[in-house]
Amino acid sequence: MTQEKWQEIVDKIHKQYQVLAEEAGSLSPDPGTFINIAFKLPLGEFKLELRTTPRVLNKKTHYNNRAGASTTVEYVYDDKESVLTLHAYKMVGGEWEEVSAGNFSNGL
């Protein structure tokens, strides 16, 4: 997913469908941000979410062999490069249920 493709999808949604809500924020406690748009289709209510996160360069696991000791994972992130991922959700029984985003974006 690219920012240009995301903007094309959002523009199509604004032109063709009823937009219910738009929201942006941070992915706390993880680093990154999200943008989502909820809209109504004849098939029901849907939400698309674009997550922007820094690329993971390295993953370090810290553990101890003692009984009762905890394990921690430390991530090393790239300062310059980020990753964009698209998530699609459908409203089912009052809750958002994730659907395949690839199949969804091809249909718009």
Secondary structure as UniProt FT lines:
FT   HELIX           3..16
FT   STRAND          18..26
FT   STRAND          33..41
FT   TURN            42..43
FT   STRAND          44..62
FT   TURN            67..68
FT   STRAND          72..92
FT   TURN            93..94
FT   STRAND          95..99
FT   HELIX           101..106
//
